[in-house]
Amino acid sequence: MNRILLGAILALALGGLGLFWLQGRAAVEEGAPPPEPVVEEEEVDPEELPFADIAGLEGPAPPESTELTREERRFYRYDRNRDRRITRNEMLSSRTDAFRRLDTDGNNLLTFEEWAVSTSDRFAEMDGDGNGWLSQSEFATSAPKRN
């Protein structure tokens, strides 16, 4: 019984709130200015180039470049929002593209088979002469690129 009574009171309150909202919206729309009349523009020759007098104008100063250390550049690659703190999500976000490339079936689970296929394909790319083993020069091609 109490639930029914409480439901009825809430329904009346929401109905009244909706009525006030609709009346306020109607008053706002009633006082809105009419749309601007459409004025047809003059015929413009498409071959004519625009002209502007730029003799005394000066643009903004170019941004200053700061020399960041290698460690600072590495830090800022992870700190996406530049709050000088790296959250767990920021740290993991740099790895999502690599994970998605390994997750070939797209189920967000990396199985051993998916990893093994990717690793053997990478080994085959590094093994330039196809002899089944990597020399030092072949292995050097797998090094991460320095920024």
PAMIFI-81253 format. One line per field, with one value per residue: residue number from 1; residue in one letter; chain; x, y, z of N, C-alpha, C in turn. Coordinates in steps of 0.02 Angstrom, whole numbers, padded with zeros to 5 digits, always signed. Example, Ala and Ser with C-alpha at 12.3 -4.5 7.8 and 13.67 -1.06 7.14 Angstrom:
// PAMIFI-81253
n <- c(1, 2)
res <- c(A, S)
chain <- c(A, A)
n.c1 <- c(+00660, +00642)
n.c2 <- c(-00284, -00112)
n.c3 <- c(+00390, +00354)
ca.c1 <- c(+00615, +00684)
ca.c2 <- c(-00225, -00053)
ca.c3 <- c(+00390, +00357)
c.c1 <- c(+00660, +00645)
c.c2 <- c(-00165, +00002)
c.c3 <- c(+00390, +00394)
This chain:
// PAMIFI-81253
n <- c(1, 2, 3, 4, 5, 6, 7, 8, 9, 10, 11, 12, 13, 14, 15, 16, 17, 18, 19, 20, 21, 22, 23, 24, 25, 26, 27, 28, 29, 30, 31, 32, 33, 34, 35, 36, 37, 38, 39, 40, 41, 42, 43, 44, 45, 46, 47, 48, 49, 50, 51, 52, 53, 54, 55, 56, 57, 58, 59, 60, 61, 62, 63, 64, 65, 66, 67, 68, 69, 70, 71, 72, 73, 74, 75, 76, 77, 78, 79, 80, 81, 82, 83, 84, 85, 86, 87, 88, 89, 90, 91, 92, 93, 94, 95, 96, 97, 98, 99, 100, 101, 102, 103, 104, 105, 106, 107, 108, 109, 110, 111, 112, 113, 114, 115, 116, 117, 118, 119, 120, 121, 122, 123, 124, 125, 126, 127, 128, 129, 130, 131, 132, 133, 134, 135, 136, 137, 138, 139, 140, 141, 142, 143, 144, 145, 146, 147)
res <- c(M, N, R, I, L, L, G, A, I, L, A, L, A, L, G, G, L, G, L, F, W, L, Q, G, R, A, A, V, E, E, G, A, P, P, P, E, P, V, V, E, E, E, E, V, D, P, E, E, L, P, F, A, D, I, A, G, L, E, G, P, A, P, P, E, S, T, E, L, T, R, E, E, R, R, F, Y, R, Y, D, R, N, R, D, R, R, I, T, R, N, E, M, L, S, S, R, T, D, A, F, R, R, L, D, T, D, G, N, N, L, L, T, F, E, E, W, A, V, S, T, S, D, R, F, A, E, M, D, G, D, G, N, G, W, L, S, Q, S, E, F, A, T, S, A, P, K, R, N)
chain <- c(A, A, A, A, A, A, A, A, A, A, A, A, A, A, A, A, A, A, A, A, A, A, A, A, A, A, A, A, A, A, A, A, A, A, A, A, A, A, A, A, A, A, A, A, A, A, A, A, A, A, A, A, A, A, A, A, A, A, A, A, A, A, A, A, A, A, A, A, A, A, A, A, A, A, A, A, A, A, A, A, A, A, A, A, A, A, A, A, A, A, A, A, A, A, A, A, A, A, A, A, A, A, A, A, A, A, A, A, A, A, A, A, A, A, A, A, A, A, A, A, A, A, A, A, A, A, A, A, A, A, A, A, A, A, A, A, A, A, A, A, A, A, A, A, A, A, A)
n.c1 <- c(+00041, +00095, +00195, +00124, +00059, +00170, +00226, +00126, +00130, +00260, +00244, +00151, +00229, +00335, +00261, +00213, +00336, +00378, +00277, +00305, +00432, +00402, +00324, +00417, +00507, +00428, +00409, +00539, +00562, +00464, +00512, +00623, +00730, +00679, +00727, +00867, +00841, +00866, +00989, +01027, +01186, +01305, +01352, +01500, +01655, +01729, +01861, +01924, +02039, +02043, +02078, +02186, +02247, +02400, +02505, +02542, +02526, +02565, +02612, +02581, +02706, +02825, +02813, +02910, +03045, +03095, +03235, +03222, +03273, +03326, +03264, +03157, +03083, +03046, +02968, +02862, +02803, +02724, +02647, +02506, +02410, +02485, +02504, +02609, +02612, +02605, +02477, +02406, +02324, +02374, +02501, +02475, +02408, +02499, +02535, +02429, +02408, +02510, +02471, +02346, +02388, +02450, +02343, +02258, +02130, +02047, +01985, +02024, +02106, +02263, +02328, +02443, +02470, +02441, +02541, +02655, +02649, +02662, +02789, +02870, +02850, +02911, +03042, +03072, +03070, +03182, +03283, +03374, +03449, +03391, +03439, +03402, +03455, +03510, +03626, +03742, +03727, +03603, +03521, +03534, +03447, +03327, +03325, +03252, +03196, +03286, +03236)
n.c2 <- c(-00060, +00061, +00075, +00094, +00214, +00299, +00287, +00347, +00478, +00515, +00503, +00607, +00715, +00709, +00728, +00860, +00928, +00905, +00977, +01110, +01121, +01110, +01226, +01326, +01303, +01333, +01470, +01516, +01483, +01562, +01690, +01693, +01761, +01799, +01701, +01753, +01843, +01770, +01829, +01857, +01835, +01937, +01908, +01821, +01817, +01666, +01655, +01762, +01814, +01824, +01976, +02052, +02177, +02167, +02237, +02301, +02202, +02081, +01921, +01793, +01757, +01628, +01466, +01429, +01319, +01187, +01101, +00939, +00809, +00642, +00552, +00630, +00647, +00515, +00496, +00586, +00527, +00431, +00504, +00561, +00664, +00765, +00794, +00772, +00650, +00477, +00372, +00208, +00173, +00261, +00209, +00080, +00110, +00137, +00015, -00048, -00049, -00135, -00251, -00275, -00303, -00426, -00503, -00592, -00647, -00558, -00567, -00512, -00592, -00660, -00794, -00933, -00984, -00877, -00787, -00864, -00881, -00748, -00720, -00813, -00768, -00643, -00682, -00744, -00632, -00563, -00652, -00638, -00711, -00834, -00950, -01007, -00965, -00822, -00700, -00582, -00459, -00477, -00492, -00365, -00290, -00301, -00216, -00091, +00067, +00216, +00371)
n.c3 <- c(+00000, +00043, -00052, -00170, -00144, -00127, -00256, -00333, -00285, -00325, -00464, -00489, -00449, -00542, -00659, -00638, -00636, -00767, -00835, -00795, -00853, -00991, -01007, -00979, -01083, -01193, -01172, -01190, -01325, -01382, -01361, -01439, -01565, -01734, -01878, -01978, -02129, -02290, -02392, -02556, -02625, -02713, -02883, -02901, -02978, -03014, -03050, -02996, -02877, -02697, -02606, -02491, -02382, -02318, -02268, -02143, -02050, -01923, -01880, -01751, -01627, -01655, -01575, -01430, -01426, -01325, -01263, -01231, -01125, -01164, -01078, -01031, -01149, -01170, -01055, -01080, -01190, -01135, -01042, -01078, -01053, -01003, -00865, -00787, -00725, -00737, -00770, -00742, -00851, -00949, -00964, -01011, -01129, -01230, -01273, -01332, -01473, -01519, -01453, -01514, -01643, -01624, -01576, -01671, -01693, -01631, -01503, -01384, -01308, -01294, -01365, -01352, -01477, -01563, -01524, -01553, -01693, -01735, -01684, -01752, -01883, -01874, -01847, -01968, -02052, -02004, -02030, -02154, -02251, -02245, -02181, -02062, -01942, -01844, -01883, -01807, -01873, -01936, -01824, -01770, -01846, -01782, -01677, -01571, -01638, -01615, -01544)
ca.c1 <- c(+00000, +00139, +00231, +00078, +00050, +00233, +00231, +00078, +00156, +00317, +00218, +00123, +00285, +00369, +00215, +00216, +00401, +00377, +00234, +00344, +00486, +00373, +00303, +00477, +00535, +00385, +00423, +00604, +00554, +00422, +00552, +00682, +00727, +00663, +00787, +00889, +00819, +00918, +01005, +01067, +01250, +01321, +01387, +01572, +01693, +01769, +01931, +01952, +02069, +02029, +02132, +02189, +02305, +02437, +02567, +02561, +02508, +02619, +02584, +02603, +02775, +02828, +02821, +02979, +03063, +03138, +03273, +03206, +03321, +03299, +03219, +03096, +03044, +03017, +02915, +02805, +02769, +02673, +02605, +02465, +02375, +02537, +02496, +02672, +02601, +02585, +02430, +02409, +02294, +02420, +02556, +02450, +02382, +02551, +02545, +02368, +02416, +02551, +02430, +02295, +02420, +02462, +02278, +02232, +02058, +02011, +01944, +02058, +02145, +02321, +02344, +02512, +02475, +02445, +02607, +02705, +02646, +02690, +02861, +02904, +02850, +02961, +03107, +03082, +03086, +03250, +03330, +03378, +03475, +03348, +03476, +03374, +03485, +03523, +03693, +03738, +03701, +03531, +03488, +03534, +03389, +03269, +03331, +03202, +03223, +03298, +03204)
ca.c2 <- c(+00000, +00119, +00081, +00121, +00285, +00333, +00288, +00396, +00545, +00527, +00513, +00674, +00763, +00709, +00760, +00932, +00952, +00905, +01031, +01172, +01120, +01125, +01296, +01366, +01295, +01370, +01541, +01530, +01480, +01618, +01751, +01686, +01805, +01763, +01687, +01805, +01831, +01749, +01880, +01829, +01868, +01960, +01860, +01827, +01783, +01615, +01663, +01819, +01796, +01872, +02023, +02079, +02220, +02137, +02276, +02316, +02147, +02040, +01859, +01776, +01733, +01555, +01437, +01416, +01248, +01171, +01040, +00889, +00754, +00580, +00524, +00671, +00629, +00449, +00506, +00620, +00482, +00397, +00552, +00588, +00725, +00812, +00814, +00750, +00587, +00423, +00326, +00140, +00174, +00293, +00163, +00025, +00133, +00134, -00055, -00078, -00063, -00195, -00308, -00289, -00335, -00496, -00536, -00596, -00662, -00501, -00583, -00481, -00642, -00678, -00864, -00951, -00993, -00811, -00761, -00904, -00865, -00682, -00723, -00848, -00723, -00591, -00714, -00754, -00567, -00545, -00700, -00615, -00761, -00892, -01009, -01034, -00935, -00751, -00674, -00520, -00405, -00489, -00478, -00292, -00260, -00305, -00168, -00036, +00128, +00270, +00435)
ca.c3 <- c(+00000, +00047, -00115, -00219, -00126, -00142, -00329, -00358, -00268, -00369, -00531, -00490, -00445, -00607, -00707, -00626, -00658, -00840, -00856, -00787, -00902, -01056, -01008, -00984, -01150, -01239, -01163, -01221, -01398, -01402, -01360, -01482, -01623, -01796, -01917, -02024, -02197, -02335, -02441, -02610, -02633, -02780, -02924, -02892, -03030, -02981, -03068, -02960, -02813, -02644, -02594, -02423, -02372, -02262, -02260, -02074, -02005, -01896, -01852, -01683, -01621, -01657, -01508, -01410, -01422, -01269, -01272, -01182, -01122, -01191, -01028, -01030, -01208, -01156, -01005, -01110, -01235, -01095, -01007, -01132, -01035, -00981, -00796, -00756, -00690, -00783, -00740, -00769, -00917, -00996, -00975, -01053, -01194, -01281, -01293, -01360, -01544, -01526, -01431, -01565, -01700, -01605, -01565, -01739, -01696, -01603, -01445, -01327, -01274, -01334, -01355, -01368, -01549, -01595, -01509, -01588, -01765, -01742, -01671, -01807, -01941, -01861, -01856, -02040, -02081, -01984, -02060, -02223, -02298, -02240, -02160, -02001, -01883, -01852, -01870, -01768, -01915, -01945, -01761, -01760, -01879, -01739, -01621, -01574, -01667, -01567, -01562)
c.c1 <- c(+00044, +00177, +00187, +00068, +00112, +00243, +00186, +00102, +00215, +00295, +00188, +00178, +00322, +00326, +00215, +00281, +00405, +00335, +00271, +00400, +00459, +00352, +00364, +00508, +00494, +00398, +00490, +00598, +00512, +00463, +00613, +00675, +00711, +00727, +00803, +00863, +00878, +00927, +01047, +01130, +01260, +01357, +01462, +01606, +01736, +01843, +01964, +01978, +02051, +02091, +02128, +02252, +02342, +02500, +02587, +02547, +02569, +02588, +02608, +02674, +02775, +02838, +02894, +02989, +03109, +03175, +03256, +03260, +03287, +03249, +03154, +03052, +03010, +02958, +02853, +02770, +02713, +02624, +02563, +02433, +02421, +02526, +02557, +02663, +02579, +02539, +02438, +02381, +02339, +02478, +02535, +02429, +02435, +02561, +02484, +02375, +02456, +02510, +02378, +02326, +02433, +02396, +02242, +02158, +02016, +01969, +01974, +02093, +02203, +02339, +02417, +02520, +02481, +02514, +02660, +02707, +02678, +02766, +02898, +02904, +02903, +03032, +03122, +03099, +03158, +03301, +03333, +03401, +03437, +03384, +03452, +03407, +03503, +03595, +03686, +03708, +03626, +03492, +03484, +03475, +03327, +03271, +03278, +03235, +03230, +03264, +03252)
c.c2 <- c(+00063, +00130, +00113, +00196, +00325, +00339, +00341, +00467, +00562, +00540, +00583, +00727, +00766, +00741, +00835, +00962, +00955, +00962, +01098, +01176, +01138, +01198, +01342, +01362, +01334, +01445, +01559, +01531, +01539, +01682, +01748, +01732, +01766, +01750, +01744, +01791, +01813, +01803, +01848, +01870, +01889, +01905, +01873, +01787, +01731, +01620, +01719, +01796, +01847, +01917, +02047, +02121, +02195, +02175, +02284, +02259, +02107, +01980, +01846, +01750, +01657, +01526, +01423, +01341, +01238, +01106, +00992, +00835, +00692, +00548, +00564, +00656, +00562, +00455, +00536, +00578, +00445, +00445, +00590, +00654, +00778, +00838, +00793, +00690, +00536, +00376, +00257, +00139, +00207, +00246, +00106, +00047, +00131, +00063, -00084, -00093, -00126, -00257, -00326, -00321, -00409, -00535, -00541, -00611, -00608, -00515, -00555, -00533, -00662, -00750, -00877, -00957, -00927, -00781, -00798, -00888, -00797, -00683, -00759, -00806, -00669, -00621, -00723, -00688, -00548, -00590, -00687, -00668, -00828, -00956, -01038, -01009, -00863, -00735, -00609, -00463, -00415, -00473, -00404, -00259, -00261, -00255, -00114, +00027, +00181, +00334, +00492)
c.c3 <- c(+00000, -00019, -00169, -00207, -00143, -00218, -00359, -00344, -00313, -00441, -00539, -00489, -00511, -00661, -00700, -00649, -00734, -00868, -00851, -00839, -00971, -01061, -01015, -01053, -01201, -01233, -01195, -01297, -01423, -01406, -01404, -01542, -01686, -01835, -01965, -02094, -02242, -02388, -02494, -02619, -02705, -02818, -02916, -02947, -02997, -02996, -03028, -02892, -02760, -02631, -02522, -02417, -02310, -02246, -02187, -02025, -01983, -01863, -01782, -01684, -01624, -01587, -01493, -01403, -01363, -01284, -01215, -01183, -01150, -01142, -01024, -01091, -01198, -01106, -01038, -01164, -01199, -01063, -01058, -01115, -01004, -00910, -00754, -00710, -00742, -00746, -00772, -00840, -00969, -01013, -01022, -01122, -01248, -01307, -01328, -01435, -01556, -01506, -01485, -01627, -01686, -01599, -01632, -01743, -01663, -01542, -01380, -01281, -01320, -01318, -01374, -01444, -01585, -01584, -01550, -01662, -01777, -01733, -01727, -01871, -01934, -01871, -01930, -02075, -02065, -02017, -02135, -02271, -02292, -02218, -02094, -01937, -01898, -01837, -01829, -01810, -01928, -01882, -01748, -01794, -01836, -01682, -01628, -01601, -01613, -01591, -01556)
